[in-house]
Amino acid sequence: MKYLDERYVMLRRRQIKKRYKNSVTGMYVGEELLYFREIDLPGNVTVKIPENFNKMEPGLAQRKYPSVNRPQVILSNPEGDVSITFSIYEILAEDTSSVEDMLNSFKRVIQTAQPSVGFVGRGSQEEGGSQRGWLEFKSTSLDGRIYNLLSFTRLGRCSVLGMSNCPDREMPSWRPVLLETASTISEKEEKENEAR
């Protein structure tokens, strides 16, 4: 009888978790339910991020992203082991490259800089006036294997380069959250901009 009770509880928990599947309802990472909040990025861009993510402490940001050309926005969870970054670029009139072209360029650069990187996924979608694509790859660091998600979103007036990562062992739990975050990048509505 105890086995049936445990099985019932497990199935019930699984059913409850299925209800939380996006940035509107919240999402589970392991046993923790994460809710999302919308934040403003430079260039009249917004994105929904997990509620408990905040700007990374400057010292940690310098160590984790040592280049002077580090991303404009660096966020992390309270533990500092999962991070999400964003850089916003103005679209130049003569720039006709597609999201797929950009992803191919990023992939070549990553393979040249780090030949040991293993690419594990790729995707793209077009919705409304925006195009987005992403590359998934695994790399190594002093702390072990890292799952990385590079996203590129082309909006009306700008493009957003996103980079998210987490420890590889936590990838099954974090991957859906990181993909959901990347999918929420959007430009503010004109009416909203005029009201401010």
Buried (B, 14 or more C-beta within 10 A) or exposed (E): EEEEEEEEEEEEEEEEEEEBEBBEEBBBBEEEEBBBEEBEBEBBBBBBBBEBBEEBEEEEBBEBBEEEEBBBBBBBBEEEBBBBBBBBBEEEEEEEEEBEEBBBEBBEEBEEEEEEBEEBEBEBEEEEEBBBBBBBBBBEEEEEEBBBBBBBBBBEEBBBBBBBBBBBEBBEBBBBBBBBBBBBBBBBEEEEEEEE
